[in-house]
């Protein structure tokens, strides 16, 4: 699906993601996003998988439907887990 909106950047450089885009990307308050500039095109995408403790995005395991990195997981001293 392609969408184009015209939004205004405020004096601090902030802009509001249009509601329909947030709905389509399932972006909720406090979610993190990647912002990339590639060939003068700004791209925003949701950060989907990150450790609930340290925000690391690699080496994740799942625990009770949440993502935890291996280091934090070992700190929890849990024996059974599933690598993703
Ligand atoms: Zn972690």
Boltz pocket constraint, residues with backbone or C-beta under 6 A from the ligand:
constraints:
  - pocket:
      binder: B
      contacts: [[A, 51], [A, 52], [A, 53], [A, 54], [A, 55], [A, 56], [A, 68], [A, 69], [A, 70], [A, 71], [A, 72], [A, 73]]
      max_distance: 6.0
